Structures are given as structure tokens and as C-alpha cells.
Amino acid sequence: MTPEELSVLVKTTLAEAVDAGHITLETLPEDVRVERPKSRDHGDWATNIALQLAKPAGMAPRQLAEILSSRLAEHAQVTRVEVAGPGFINVTLDAAASGQLAHTIVEAGDTYGHNQALQGHVINLEYVSANPTGPLHMGHTRWAALGDALLRLLRASGAEVTAEYYINDAGSQMNVFAATVLAEIHGEDRPEGGYPGEYITELADTVAAQRPDIRDLPRQEAHGLVRELAYQAQLAQIRGTLESFGVHFDEWFSEKSLHDEGRIHAAIATLREQGHIDDRDGAVWLRTTDFGDDKDRVLIKDDGEPTYFAADAAYYLSKRERGFSEKMYILGADHHGYVGRLKAMAACAGDDPARSIEILIGQLMSVKGARLSKRKGNVIALDDLIEWLGTDALRYTLARYPADSPIDVDPDVLQSKTNDNPVFYVQYAHARACNAARNAEAQGVDHSSFNAAQLNHPREEELLAHLATFPVTVARAAELREPHRVARYLEDLAGAYHAWYAKCRIAPSTLDDGTVEPVTELNRTRLWLNSATSQVLRNGLALLGVSAPEQM
């Protein structure tokens, strides 16, 4: 029995008690959460549903819990039900009901762990969004890994999510970028504030190859042409880097389009209709202080030019117009000031910021011994990190910690093939399970039979308990926006698997005389459990964008 099936059983039991008149409730809860108790002595699963419903039911929590527990105890797959503390219900399942999970997981395959916790949520998830004026560097690495892991978690939990990259292709930085590349084409010194790095030379060569006449064009015409060609080349390089890191975006949204298509002025008109626009001192202001911001924000300066915040407002409204009821941003530690103003802007647009916009602020990472890239321009480039440490090691490590905690990555640990390296530890568990399956199958063990009741060894009970919590872990990680919960779960599961592997043989034993014991139903059933474990390890690693090697 899976946690989801037990949850349904508790809800069904509650409905039956209400129908019988033993409990009075106007409405039943949409779902019932079951969790692993801290101590296995308290059973396999626990629920606090009696505590939640006591007040609306008009009865003491323990009284309600006793009614439910007596009914649950009658179920064939339940061995024992106890009421603990103020009204917790602890459930111990029949061994066969617990063991059946191994069969369920193998049958579910890649979909095991998927759930509907966020069904109905339509989310635009924006992350990375680096300026297209240079290669991605270490400052973008963590957001790429975290954003993509969160995307996978949200989708696995039933949400409809679009991954979006906001291209900052408008503003003065693009003109400086074009001027830098054009100066390189003409063999001139880099302009003041220009971009350093040998990649500028590469871009200049690319542009010159596309337009051999570039040096002969009038300066202003050449500047505009270089701006576009160098931008497209740099953006293509960014896309390639992200794809090599396993990160794919559904939408690449151009900031420039907001200006070219008149969306900024349309957004200001929308905000004006909501009654939060002021015209003063020759400028256009949005009264974000109406909703808790520390100061009002200028949308149009007194010289008639829109501000970056005006583009932010237009971009937000564009997302709303495209049907995204929830807008999620992943921003760096230097963007704390954006939280208040963006939420206030959403409120000025007539939305409920508690529901329509979510901003995740993360801390930066550092890597011991990482060297600046002369070619990329005094940065530690993501391409270099991938080549040095590998995609799997980077992605797993960056997903393993809460976003709001700084990370100092130790390359020696990430490159080691020991249990001190968490990604190696988890990947090795998967490879070991695959190898165990190959060895067992070579000795004639297959999936032709399954007897859940035989999975009664204490190590098997522990392993099954870990496997059962995977869907709950995925749902919780998605709800809390915390991919690190999946990484830590995988490490616990790997530990439980290694302990089981040491005590419970899958393949038949070889006797002292060299003969091999016949294949039994226990061997076959344990192969199912082994396969279930490798499936969950594989599913969990996939949620983090990490591979699951079959041999190491």
C-alpha cells in the first residue's frame, strides 16, 4: 500500500463515519496527509487528521481519532492502529501490503513519485536571465541548476509550468557591448566601460566573417549591425552552454520587444486604470508605497525615457496576458530589494501578490581553486566549470543545499570516488542495483513471480519504508520550492539500499561443493525490490537533472 492509497483509505473511512452519523462534518478535506513517524515503534504511517477536524466536528481530537482508528483497524491491509498523544493516529500495515509497494513501483516505472499536489497551477518560472553580453559564469550556475530542478519537481507534482529566459537585450549595456565588438573589429582600444575578455575577439571575427564589408560601413550603421550580429552569436553561445548543462527553456522572451511593440506604454495605461499612477515633476510614478514598498517607483523619467522598472512592470503584465496565473522568479542575493517593489507592482496591477507572484532569493556559490577565465573576461565561466567538475557533480551539489544558504564547493570531494562524495554515493547505489540485477538474471532469477509477504526482513522493511515516502518527498519539495529535499532523500535511500544489499541476497547462493541453490520465489521477489530501488534512485536523480549510470 502506497502513502497515497493509505491517504485515500483514511479519507474513505472518514466519509463512512460521517455517513453513519458518528462524526458530523459539513465538508470533507480534499486530501489527508500521512507521514512517516519519527520512530518505527509508532507504526509505519501517522496522520493528524483528527487534530485538524476536531474543531469543525465539535468533538475532542482523541474521540474523533478513536472512531477513525476502530474503523481503519478492520481493513485487511492494516495490522494495527493506535491513537497517540492528543489525537495522532499511527497505522501499521500488513507485511504483504507493505511489500506490494515493490511491485507497484516497478509497474509505475518513470512515473513513480509523480503526484497531483499542484494540479491546476499554471506557472511561469523565470530564472538565469543573464545579459546577452558575455558567457554565462559561476554566478549563473546555481540558478541554472536550481531553476531546472524546481521546474522538474513542479511538473512532477502536476503543475503546468513554462520555463522562461528573459533576455536583457535593451538598454545601454547593449550599446556598450556593440561598441566593444566594433572597436575590436577596427583594431581600436576598448571603449570606456567596455567588456573585457578574448570572447570579444571571437565575436568580432564572427561578425566580420558574416559581413566582410563591416569595416567600410558608416560608423553608426556598423554599430547597429554589430549590435545585432554579435548579440545573436552570444545568445547562441549561452543557449549551447545551458543545453550542455541539461537546462532547456521553453520561452526566450526579449526585453527589446516590450519597447518595440509598445507594451511598456500599454502597461502604464493598465496601471493608470487601476488608480496607482501619479504624474509629478515631469515624470510618471507608480505609487508602490500604497502596498508596502519603501518608496514610489519612476516608470517614465522626466526626459521621456522608460526606466528598467517600467520594463519589469510590462514584463509582469505580459506574463499575465499570456495566461500565467502564477509568476515565479529566481533571483540572486543582490536582488533582495526587488522583492518589495515587484510584489507592490503586482498589487498595483490589481493582483493578489500572495498568489500571483513568488520571488525566490538565493545565495551565491564559490569553488575552491577555481581560476578566472581570460577568454571569458575575468570570470569563472560555466563552460569551464562543466569541463572541470562535470555536469552531474555540479548539478547534484547545487541542488543539495537550500537556495538561501551559501555554498563553497570543494572540487576534491566532487571528483572523489568515495562515500564522502554525495553524488558518487547515490549514483553508485544505482549502479550497484543494476549490477545486482544483471548477476541475478545471469543465474536465472527473473520477475516471473512475486510474493510480497516474503519481504519481511528488517532491512527490507526499512528499505520499503524509504521507497514509500518518495512521492510525499517530491510533493513536499515542490510545494516548498526545495529541491534539496530530494537530494537528501536519495542519500538516505542509498544508505538503506546498501544496508539491505549486505544482508539480503538476491541471487541464489553457491554451496561449498560448487553447486548453486535453486532459484526460489524469495529470489524473484527480492529482484522486484532491487528493481524498485533502482527505479526510485533513477527517478530522483532525473528530478535533479543528474544521470543514473548503470555501471561505475
Legacy VTK file of the C-alpha trace (Angstrom):
# vtk DataFile Version 3.0
C-alpha trace
ASCII
DATASET POLYDATA
POINTS 552 float
0.000 0.000 0.000
1.395 3.371 -1.018
1.036 6.527 1.108
-1.441 7.809 -1.463
-3.547 4.646 -1.122
-3.464 4.914 2.675
-4.470 8.576 2.413
-7.463 7.579 0.289
-8.320 4.828 2.775
-8.331 7.284 5.701
-10.491 9.742 3.733
-12.890 6.957 2.744
-13.075 5.783 6.351
-13.825 9.336 7.446
-16.615 9.623 4.871
-18.117 6.351 6.072
-18.069 7.566 9.691
-19.809 10.787 8.636
-22.440 8.855 6.658
-23.053 6.632 9.703
-23.617 9.698 11.869
-20.644 9.023 14.139
-18.884 12.242 13.040
-20.547 15.496 11.979
-18.802 17.461 9.229
-20.219 19.807 6.610
-17.347 19.171 4.188
-14.644 16.546 3.937
-10.986 17.545 3.418
-9.718 17.343 -0.159
-6.847 15.134 0.927
-5.420 13.526 4.043
-1.689 13.779 4.669
0.104 10.731 6.036
3.738 10.894 7.131
6.398 8.615 8.496
6.526 8.735 12.305
9.885 9.657 13.812
10.139 6.221 15.433
9.239 2.972 13.664
7.914 1.775 17.036
4.975 4.096 16.406
3.963 2.283 13.236
4.517 2.661 9.506
2.478 5.838 8.999
0.851 8.577 11.038
-1.815 11.196 10.364
-3.002 14.203 12.358
-6.364 14.403 10.572
-8.251 14.086 13.887
-6.472 17.157 15.231
-7.340 19.117 12.082
-11.018 18.199 12.086
-11.773 18.209 15.803
-12.997 21.809 15.912
-15.305 21.680 12.845
-16.565 18.277 14.040
-17.280 19.677 17.521
-15.544 16.880 19.377
-12.280 16.162 21.175
-9.403 15.120 18.884
-8.838 11.820 20.678
-12.517 10.956 20.478
-12.524 11.546 16.730
-9.271 9.614 16.387
-10.715 6.638 18.271
-13.694 6.492 15.895
-11.432 6.512 12.845
-8.895 4.081 14.284
-11.519 1.465 15.122
-12.759 1.568 11.545
-9.271 1.551 9.997
-8.307 -1.497 12.076
-10.981 -3.515 10.237
-9.196 -3.108 6.909
-7.465 -6.265 5.676
-4.178 -4.497 4.860
-3.899 -2.863 8.274
-2.282 -4.800 11.118
-2.584 -2.286 13.959
-3.939 1.218 14.607
-3.114 3.233 17.730
-4.130 6.672 18.960
-1.203 8.603 20.416
-0.802 11.894 22.240
-3.559 14.445 21.715
-5.017 12.559 18.740
-2.394 11.292 16.308
-3.361 8.086 14.500
-0.486 5.619 13.986
-1.009 2.880 11.411
0.978 -0.329 10.979
0.393 -2.093 7.669
0.320 -5.806 6.967
3.730 -7.038 5.753
2.281 -8.108 2.415
0.628 -4.709 1.997
3.980 -3.033 2.581
5.865 -5.404 0.321
3.398 -4.926 -2.514
4.913 -1.493 -2.999
7.939 -3.025 -4.765
5.656 -4.421 -7.465
3.767 -1.122 -7.701
6.958 0.873 -8.235
8.301 -1.355 -10.987
4.959 -1.257 -12.774
4.788 2.540 -12.468
8.323 2.964 -13.809
9.350 6.551 -14.566
6.053 7.908 -13.246
6.520 6.669 -9.678
6.865 9.721 -7.493
4.642 11.843 -9.704
1.697 13.307 -7.845
-1.096 15.853 -8.203
-0.237 18.117 -5.258
-0.014 21.157 -7.568
-2.612 20.198 -10.147
-4.335 23.271 -11.566
-1.373 25.595 -11.024
-0.248 27.406 -14.181
3.220 28.826 -13.553
5.736 30.911 -15.457
9.153 30.119 -13.990
11.859 32.610 -14.923
15.478 32.017 -13.998
19.079 32.692 -15.079
18.143 35.580 -17.468
21.738 36.770 -17.794
22.616 39.717 -20.022
23.499 38.530 -23.552
26.734 40.500 -23.455
29.055 37.695 -22.409
29.302 33.999 -21.498
27.500 32.525 -18.511
29.690 32.381 -15.433
29.709 30.842 -11.971
27.211 33.404 -10.700
24.624 31.897 -13.059
25.483 28.255 -12.401
23.486 27.801 -9.216
20.348 29.395 -10.630
20.506 27.196 -13.714
20.751 24.021 -11.614
18.166 25.065 -9.027
15.737 26.500 -11.537
15.749 23.417 -13.714
15.403 21.071 -10.717
12.474 23.121 -9.450
10.899 23.032 -12.911
11.087 19.232 -12.937
9.649 18.993 -9.421
6.733 21.305 -10.166
5.827 19.346 -13.288
6.138 16.020 -11.457
3.653 17.391 -8.915
1.010 18.204 -11.505
1.701 21.878 -12.221
1.683 23.270 -15.751
4.996 25.138 -15.955
6.721 27.176 -18.648
10.446 27.772 -18.200
11.332 31.245 -19.417
14.571 33.133 -20.016
14.239 36.916 -20.012
16.763 38.312 -22.482
18.003 41.717 -21.343
18.584 42.879 -24.907
17.555 46.518 -24.381
19.315 49.362 -22.650
22.736 50.933 -22.500
24.638 47.691 -21.860
23.782 46.517 -25.381
25.207 49.709 -26.879
28.400 49.329 -24.839
28.585 45.682 -25.930
28.252 46.657 -29.620
30.814 49.442 -29.238
33.287 46.982 -27.674
32.961 44.456 -30.501
33.107 47.193 -33.152
36.281 48.630 -31.622
37.832 45.158 -31.767
36.873 44.863 -35.440
38.654 48.138 -36.153
41.673 47.225 -34.003
40.939 50.075 -31.572
41.279 50.232 -27.796
38.336 49.012 -25.794
35.920 51.897 -25.087
35.416 53.137 -21.542
33.287 50.639 -19.659
33.712 48.117 -22.463
33.646 44.363 -21.947
36.961 42.522 -21.374
37.845 39.028 -22.495
39.067 37.174 -25.537
35.488 36.195 -26.362
35.101 39.752 -27.709
37.773 38.970 -30.302
35.927 35.780 -31.231
32.676 37.711 -31.630
34.446 40.336 -33.757
35.797 37.578 -36.017
32.319 36.027 -36.278
30.715 39.342 -37.259
33.468 40.152 -39.755
33.065 36.726 -41.352
29.328 37.279 -41.738
29.765 40.813 -43.061
33.151 41.297 -44.712
32.136 44.878 -45.544
31.623 45.832 -41.909
34.783 47.957 -41.728
33.679 50.001 -44.744
30.238 50.917 -43.416
29.479 54.267 -41.760
30.141 54.014 -38.047
26.513 54.391 -36.960
25.279 51.816 -39.460
28.055 49.440 -38.490
27.247 49.879 -34.802
23.636 48.795 -35.325
24.655 45.827 -37.430
27.309 44.702 -34.947
24.838 45.092 -32.098
22.501 42.581 -33.737
25.023 40.084 -35.127
27.208 39.950 -32.002
24.105 39.670 -29.838
22.766 36.719 -31.827
26.144 34.978 -31.699
26.495 35.490 -27.945
22.923 34.370 -27.298
23.558 31.200 -29.294
26.615 30.523 -27.143
24.539 30.964 -23.964
21.892 28.577 -25.279
24.563 25.996 -26.075
26.089 26.242 -22.616
22.717 25.768 -20.935
21.835 22.803 -23.126
25.170 21.180 -22.261
24.240 21.688 -18.603
20.915 19.928 -19.194
18.867 23.123 -18.931
16.194 23.795 -21.550
13.946 26.848 -21.745
10.529 26.780 -23.366
10.462 30.521 -23.968
13.152 33.114 -24.670
11.477 36.468 -24.071
13.060 39.618 -25.470
13.069 42.752 -23.314
13.532 44.744 -26.529
10.129 43.511 -27.735
8.485 45.330 -24.828
9.844 48.598 -26.210
9.381 47.858 -29.922
5.780 46.646 -29.567
4.598 49.448 -27.299
3.984 47.136 -24.350
5.579 49.475 -21.826
3.155 52.312 -22.545
0.281 49.810 -22.657
1.337 48.551 -19.219
1.424 52.095 -17.856
-2.086 52.642 -19.219
-3.256 49.490 -17.430
-1.669 50.613 -14.170
-3.184 54.055 -14.587
-6.650 52.471 -14.873
-6.045 50.812 -11.507
-5.559 54.263 -9.933
-1.986 54.000 -8.709
-0.201 56.309 -11.219
0.942 59.856 -10.408
2.321 62.481 -12.816
4.701 64.728 -10.941
7.944 66.597 -11.562
7.607 65.835 -15.266
7.825 62.078 -14.638
5.361 59.193 -14.352
5.344 57.448 -10.972
3.810 54.227 -9.692
2.639 54.552 -6.078
4.058 51.267 -4.849
4.068 52.696 -1.315
0.306 52.047 -1.386
1.274 48.383 -0.951
4.224 48.492 1.408
7.151 49.442 -0.837
9.717 51.727 0.799
9.310 54.378 -1.916
7.339 55.081 -5.072
8.912 53.991 -8.364
9.510 56.024 -11.501
8.156 54.478 -14.697
8.901 57.278 -17.164
11.722 59.718 -16.397
11.380 63.460 -16.939
13.270 63.090 -20.244
10.555 60.738 -21.527
12.655 57.557 -21.276
11.169 54.496 -19.561
13.004 53.026 -16.567
14.058 49.429 -16.020
11.180 49.146 -13.573
8.749 50.118 -16.330
10.050 47.168 -18.336
9.685 44.939 -15.270
6.039 46.021 -14.956
5.355 45.453 -18.657
7.031 42.038 -18.478
4.910 41.039 -15.490
1.715 42.094 -17.262
2.845 40.233 -20.382
3.012 37.049 -18.334
-0.484 37.676 -17.029
-1.800 38.299 -20.544
-0.242 35.028 -21.675
-2.329 33.146 -19.128
0.108 32.595 -16.277
-1.795 32.989 -13.027
1.429 32.437 -11.066
4.706 34.162 -11.853
7.821 32.751 -10.199
11.209 34.485 -10.261
14.547 33.056 -9.085
16.894 35.955 -8.334
20.366 36.360 -6.890
21.327 37.614 -3.455
21.895 41.123 -4.815
18.193 41.371 -5.736
16.671 41.449 -2.247
15.420 44.962 -2.932
13.334 43.684 -5.830
11.003 41.630 -3.648
9.033 44.505 -2.135
8.804 46.556 -5.316
7.744 43.630 -7.539
5.063 42.498 -5.114
3.827 46.076 -4.744
3.751 46.409 -8.532
1.634 43.243 -8.797
-0.776 44.706 -6.247
-0.910 47.988 -8.205
-1.904 45.909 -11.253
-4.890 44.577 -9.326
-3.470 41.163 -8.471
-3.073 39.453 -5.120
0.726 39.310 -4.754
0.443 36.451 -2.276
-0.913 34.305 -5.103
0.256 35.873 -8.348
3.972 36.395 -7.784
6.656 34.441 -5.960
10.266 35.537 -5.676
12.993 33.158 -4.556
16.248 34.759 -3.460
19.340 32.596 -3.402
22.886 32.922 -2.171
25.989 32.679 -4.335
28.417 29.786 -4.653
32.190 29.666 -4.661
34.582 26.963 -5.811
37.923 26.391 -4.126
40.757 26.738 -6.589
38.631 27.951 -9.489
40.563 30.163 -11.874
39.375 33.197 -13.756
38.968 32.711 -17.471
40.968 35.134 -19.572
38.987 34.135 -22.639
35.658 34.787 -20.906
36.844 38.027 -19.316
37.857 37.796 -15.647
35.044 35.417 -14.707
34.826 31.739 -13.763
32.869 30.503 -16.757
30.136 27.887 -16.559
31.652 26.092 -19.558
34.929 25.785 -17.663
33.177 24.506 -14.532
31.355 21.850 -16.552
34.603 20.714 -18.179
36.404 20.702 -14.817
33.865 19.193 -12.426
31.216 17.629 -14.677
27.519 18.324 -15.056
26.367 15.617 -12.629
28.625 16.676 -9.782
27.768 20.348 -10.209
24.026 19.891 -10.557
23.682 17.477 -7.655
25.797 19.614 -5.329
23.953 22.821 -6.194
20.573 21.157 -5.693
21.668 19.573 -2.403
21.530 22.769 -0.321
18.728 25.242 0.392
18.834 28.141 -2.052
19.282 30.683 0.730
22.483 29.087 2.072
25.913 29.975 0.631
27.908 27.110 -0.907
31.647 26.658 -1.017
32.230 23.757 -3.399
35.240 21.527 -2.764
36.479 20.113 -6.100
38.497 17.390 -4.379
35.320 15.970 -2.848
33.303 16.234 -6.052
35.966 14.430 -8.052
36.477 11.657 -5.496
35.018 8.184 -5.899
34.256 7.685 -2.216
31.226 7.833 0.044
32.297 11.338 1.057
31.095 12.470 -2.361
27.271 12.524 -2.137
26.614 12.287 -5.880
29.001 9.329 -6.188
27.323 7.673 -3.188
23.865 7.891 -4.769
24.967 7.062 -8.315
26.961 4.100 -7.013
23.830 2.751 -5.292
22.031 2.828 -8.632
24.938 1.210 -10.458
25.186 -1.428 -7.745
21.475 -2.244 -8.073
21.845 -2.580 -11.844
24.850 -4.866 -11.404
22.998 -6.950 -8.813
20.120 -7.372 -11.259
22.480 -8.445 -14.061
24.172 -11.024 -11.817
20.857 -12.386 -10.559
19.399 -12.632 -14.042
22.546 -14.452 -15.210
21.737 -17.096 -12.567
18.168 -17.499 -13.746
16.381 -15.049 -11.431
13.597 -13.167 -13.186
10.384 -11.268 -12.483
8.100 -14.228 -13.228
6.704 -14.373 -9.679
6.269 -12.048 -6.716
5.205 -12.736 -3.135
5.084 -9.519 -1.127
4.708 -11.372 2.187
8.264 -12.712 1.848
9.761 -9.230 2.126
9.816 -9.397 5.907
13.494 -8.985 6.801
14.062 -5.880 8.980
16.319 -4.405 6.289
13.580 -4.987 3.730
11.022 -3.290 5.907
13.371 -0.323 6.270
14.045 -0.133 2.531
10.343 -0.351 1.685
9.617 2.399 4.178
12.076 4.678 2.378
10.649 3.812 -1.042
7.140 4.583 0.137
7.981 8.155 1.085
9.308 9.165 -2.338
6.031 10.604 -3.733
5.476 12.519 -0.491
9.041 13.851 -0.645
8.581 15.006 -4.245
5.282 16.727 -3.465
6.688 18.431 -0.381
9.822 19.572 -2.205
7.658 21.070 -4.960
5.279 22.783 -2.545
8.128 24.306 -0.516
10.329 25.016 -3.595
13.132 22.983 -2.008
14.862 20.564 -4.420
17.435 19.762 -1.730
14.821 17.565 -0.045
15.045 15.140 -2.964
18.854 15.014 -2.811
18.867 14.294 0.919
16.142 11.676 0.423
18.252 9.921 -2.222
21.216 9.739 0.126
19.053 8.155 2.833
17.614 5.719 0.289
21.093 4.809 -0.946
22.129 4.080 2.638
19.093 1.859 3.192
19.814 0.024 -0.060
23.460 -0.611 0.783
22.395 -1.973 4.200
19.797 -4.247 2.581
22.231 -5.440 -0.073
24.681 -6.513 2.632
22.091 -8.662 4.433
19.661 -9.954 1.800
20.857 -11.994 -1.167
19.062 -11.654 -4.477
20.856 -14.390 -6.429
20.910 -17.970 -5.108
23.954 -18.945 -3.048
26.787 -21.146 -4.227
27.325 -24.092 -1.876
30.673 -25.433 -0.659
30.621 -28.192 -3.272
30.278 -25.640 -6.065
26.629 -26.263 -6.805
24.172 -23.396 -6.897
20.972 -23.402 -4.903
17.783 -23.470 -6.969
16.035 -20.192 -7.721
13.188 -19.579 -5.264
10.264 -17.239 -5.067
12.206 -15.223 -2.481
14.994 -14.643 -5.020
12.481 -13.408 -7.583
10.658 -11.226 -5.070
13.910 -9.642 -3.945
14.747 -8.910 -7.566
11.492 -6.921 -7.705
12.581 -4.954 -4.639
16.024 -4.378 -6.142
14.414 -3.153 -9.370
12.067 -0.890 -7.429
15.004 0.690 -5.631
16.968 1.344 -8.811
13.826 2.857 -10.345
13.344 5.301 -7.484
17.019 6.253 -7.461
16.796 6.862 -11.204
13.587 8.883 -10.883
15.018 11.005 -8.093
18.251 11.748 -9.920
16.254 12.691 -13.022
14.352 15.286 -10.996
17.704 16.910 -10.217
18.915 16.672 -13.803
21.563 14.101 -12.860
22.318 10.882 -14.736
21.896 7.402 -13.265
24.823 5.299 -14.559
24.300 1.536 -14.757
27.937 0.796 -14.014
30.774 2.744 -12.416
LINES 1 553
552 0 1 2 3 4 5 6 7 8 9 10 11 12 13 14 15 16 17 18 19 20 21 22 23 24 25 26 27 28 29 30 31 32 33 34 35 36 37 38 39 40 41 42 43 44 45 46 47 48 49 50 51 52 53 54 55 56 57 58 59 60 61 62 63 64 65 66 67 68 69 70 71 72 73 74 75 76 77 78 79 80 81 82 83 84 85 86 87 88 89 90 91 92 93 94 95 96 97 98 99 100 101 102 103 104 105 106 107 108 109 110 111 112 113 114 115 116 117 118 119 120 121 122 123 124 125 126 127 128 129 130 131 132 133 134 135 136 137 138 139 140 141 142 143 144 145 146 147 148 149 150 151 152 153 154 155 156 157 158 159 160 161 162 163 164 165 166 167 168 169 170 171 172 173 174 175 176 177 178 179 180 181 182 183 184 185 186 187 188 189 190 191 192 193 194 195 196 197 198 199 200 201 202 203 204 205 206 207 208 209 210 211 212 213 214 215 216 217 218 219 220 221 222 223 224 225 226 227 228 229 230 231 232 233 234 235 236 237 238 239 240 241 242 243 244 245 246 247 248 249 250 251 252 253 254 255 256 257 258 259 260 261 262 263 264 265 266 267 268 269 270 271 272 273 274 275 276 277 278 279 280 281 282 283 284 285 286 287 288 289 290 291 292 293 294 295 296 297 298 299 300 301 302 303 304 305 306 307 308 309 310 311 312 313 314 315 316 317 318 319 320 321 322 323 324 325 326 327 328 329 330 331 332 333 334 335 336 337 338 339 340 341 342 343 344 345 346 347 348 349 350 351 352 353 354 355 356 357 358 359 360 361 362 363 364 365 366 367 368 369 370 371 372 373 374 375 376 377 378 379 380 381 382 383 384 385 386 387 388 389 390 391 392 393 394 395 396 397 398 399 400 401 402 403 404 405 406 407 408 409 410 411 412 413 414 415 416 417 418 419 420 421 422 423 424 425 426 427 428 429 430 431 432 433 434 435 436 437 438 439 440 441 442 443 444 445 446 447 448 449 450 451 452 453 454 455 456 457 458 459 460 461 462 463 464 465 466 467 468 469 470 471 472 473 474 475 476 477 478 479 480 481 482 483 484 485 486 487 488 489 490 491 492 493 494 495 496 497 498 499 500 501 502 503 504 505 506 507 508 509 510 511 512 513 514 515 516 517 518 519 520 521 522 523 524 525 526 527 528 529 530 531 532 533 534 535 536 537 538 539 540 541 542 543 544 545 546 547 548 549 550 551
